[in-house]
Amino acid sequence: MVPKIAEKTTGTDPYVIHEEHRIVTVWMTNTVVSDYADADGFEDVFYAGRYREFMKNKRTHLPKCVQVINAPDKSIAFKRNSDIEGDSSRITVFQSLSGRLAISLELFVGCDLFNLTEILNDLYYRTFTISNINFDDFIRLNIAEIDDSTPIFHETYHQFVSLAENLASEDIDARNVRSIIHRYVDKDVEIRSNFLDSEAAYPKNLNSRKRSLCATSHFVTVVYNQQEYIENTMILSILQLLFAKQALSLLRTSAVEIVKEIESRSRSVSASSKDIETILKIEKSMEILYSSLILNVEEPMDIGLIIPSLRSQEFHNAVFEASSIKQKKENLSVLYSRLESVLSSLKGAAQAHEQERAAIRRGVFAAVFSGISLIAIPISLILAFFSSPVLEAPKNVSIFDMSANSFVYISIFGSFAFAFFVAFLIWTILSINSHRKRINIFDEVKRNHGGRV
């Protein structure tokens, strides 16, 4: 069970200036687990101030905190600077609405700007140890839910940095922010700021106070002199962002697999029943993908309905905009719509072809029966002739003597053979004609859609 934090009782939350840099790095994992009924909410682990009740009432819409591990003080050692050690380190395991796990590492370090960027690089590459144990191995040893059959971490991550007074006491400007985001500290390097300034967003309400800062980019958020519950709400928004980014990545991979399936079908002619079965299976997969898109991407994109706060909403929108989630979601929706149109055309073409094949089968059977009936009439007359009493017929010659009546038997068997040959010829001609018309329904639909899906 996650340990509860103590609620603060102050009427107004003060703006926090840390003595050391507060760094929270969040990584997505490749692990999916079942829902935890007894898991605590985000507000039970991170101080949420006056937002606590809002989060508590909407707990089913927010990530859950599955496990918290408090690392011993001074136990984190970095590869790039072994003289600096992390204090008050805490590892938290989060679970999304779809069951995917994310892991955050929160720590405090006191250092200058150069060493801060080095530590951020170590955290990014996970080239640090906890109690002399590699971080990945530490996670495997202490978190039972992690799946050892796959790599632990997904490529999705984000870093949150709340600057300490010793660094922020200098003039906080866009150059310092760029130094942290782009990992350079050389003051002599000439930077074309008009190119780089656009990579960070500065929410107005979080930068309106003098000597306050909030800048967010695709992978890094830098803040200074913000209230603690506002900082923690930013971490919640970052979690929502990472869950949505990973879901988008997985959903796009699934959509590409569907496109590949259609392409592979277009290179081989198969029975129409198999075509329809494949289309129905793909349609079922598309329904699941649409549901996942709503639950795991669209739902986390809006936090305003959960936390009615202008500052939180503004940061949430800014961090999602910096990662182009909305544009990526729209691109994926366009791909889904295009696939849906293709599947509808494929299904119609497959059903039309099945009806055509049924009509051909009925035509073949009618031709066979008609041919046999037409030929059976003269055969019946011949048999009637043999069955009639004839005085001139030699008494010692049987009607079943094929050598004596070879001409008649040849005519009878030849008529039957001719009837079956004509039926087979009709069936072959109709089948070839159907095959030429069809070619392949997947290729036909692909041509109708301009050669792409």
Secondary structure by P-SEA (a helix, b strand, c coil): ccccccccccccccccccccbbbbbbbbccccccccccccccccccccccaaaaaaaacccccccccccccccccccccccccccccbbbbbbbbcccbbbbbbbbbbbbbcaaaaaaaaaaaaacccccccccaaaaaaacccccccccccccccbbbbbbcccccccccccaaaaaaaaacccccccccccccccccccccccccccccccccccccccccccccaaaaaaaaaaaaaaaaaaaaaaaaaaaaaaaaaaaaaaaaccccaaaaaaaaaaaaaaaaaaaaaaacccccccccccccccaaaaaaaaaaaaaaaaaaaaaaaaaaaaaaaaaaaaaaaaaaaaaaaaaaaaaaaaaaaaaaaaaaaaaaaaaaaaaacccccccccccccccccaaaaaaaaaaaaaaaaaaaaaaaaaaaaaaaaacccaaaaaaaaacccc
